[in-house]
Amino acid sequence: MDQKLEFAERLQAAMRAAGLEPRPAVLLNLFNANYWGRSVTFQAVSRWLRGESIPAQDKLIVLAQVLKVEPEVLRFGGTVRKSVREHHQRWQEGVG
């Protein structure tokens, strides 16, 4: 599957888990109220939710904070968390 579509699915799921309706207007207001930079447009948020684009890293971090998920999980999915833990564990075992 396309990375952009997978991101859109994770973003929508995170919005639902936070008790929000996964609609552009909802995300737009939430995001712009918490973002320190230039406000994003309705079209940009719509593209995130439709799987047409992935936000830049600074925007991704804000999205993760307001939706209360880890940025790497929002961007890459839950498997990345497991992979990082496995690599960390192997590193600790190798060092120790």
Secondary structure, 3 states (H helix, E strand, C coil): CCHHHHHHHHHHHHHHHCCCCCCHHHHHHHHHHHCCCCCCCHHHHHHHHHCCCCCCHHHHHHHHHHHCCCHHHHHHCHHHHHHHHHHHHHHHHHHC
